[in-house]
């Protein structure tokens, strides 16, 4: 498969691709942004794209969830749970107290907020498309510039790890999903992701939707909301539940949900990933 991911090489996304059983021996294809990777699937340039949608510290990656709803087409075929260790990277010989500027993707910056507040208070924080992009820029920047990223990025761009494991919580896991033209056939241990909108003027709408899953004894593993980007008070709700969409109980629940919502998006059914060891 041609799998699009956030590049350049050395990102956590590239590592997540290597952990996906569908990647095989094919060469992953780097793209400058997650949206570019997703659009590669829409255009047929790639067979699939790997996108992070949730982090155990920072929560949802909203922009990627929005892609699945506002530009529908690809469906989720796999989920990959990646343990993430964030390090402070800089040119060899740099000390933490020498750092005046830190570059990284906004998600890792948020994951390392305590370290930045306590050890690097007042430094300039500069956003980057990815941790690998940040490492590449730090390697070419003036002294005193550091990046937040992985050991792989440090090795690739000739940087040293000057502070290890700087994320706020030790159990730092990012959930990725592989989106492709079709989702997966039932395996017996599956998860389904959906998104829906409600008529905002109907009281109890969300309660009624959740009741459909309770009625069929289906466990929900996630529920959250995102703004619809139309007007204040309009939301898209995202739900993950632990059944394949084609199982009789799940199909019945989805039919009940369909009758109670304004718009329903079935984002895909896929095998449940095993928690990281």
Secondary structure as GFF3:
##gff-version 3
##sequence-region A 1 277
A	DSSP	beta_strand	3	6	.	.	.	ID=ss1
A	DSSP	alpha_helix	12	18	.	.	.	ID=ss2
A	DSSP	beta_strand	29	31	.	.	.	ID=ss3
A	DSSP	alpha_helix	34	43	.	.	.	ID=ss4
A	DSSP	beta_strand	48	55	.	.	.	ID=ss5
A	DSSP	beta_strand	59	60	.	.	.	ID=ss6
A	DSSP	alpha_helix	62	70	.	.	.	ID=ss7
A	DSSP	beta_strand	75	83	.	.	.	ID=ss8
A	DSSP	beta_strand	87	90	.	.	.	ID=ss9
A	DSSP	three_ten_helix	96	98	.	.	.	ID=ss10
A	DSSP	beta_strand	101	104	.	.	.	ID=ss11
A	DSSP	alpha_helix	106	111	.	.	.	ID=ss12
A	DSSP	alpha_helix	113	119	.	.	.	ID=ss13
A	DSSP	beta_strand	124	127	.	.	.	ID=ss14
A	DSSP	alpha_helix	131	140	.	.	.	ID=ss15
A	DSSP	beta_strand	145	149	.	.	.	ID=ss16
A	DSSP	alpha_helix	151	156	.	.	.	ID=ss17
A	DSSP	beta_strand	160	163	.	.	.	ID=ss18
A	DSSP	beta_strand	173	180	.	.	.	ID=ss19
A	DSSP	beta_strand	190	197	.	.	.	ID=ss20
A	DSSP	alpha_helix	205	215	.	.	.	ID=ss21
A	DSSP	beta_strand	220	227	.	.	.	ID=ss22
A	DSSP	beta_strand	235	241	.	.	.	ID=ss23
A	DSSP	alpha_helix	248	258	.	.	.	ID=ss24
A	DSSP	beta_strand	263	271	.	.	.	ID=ss25
###
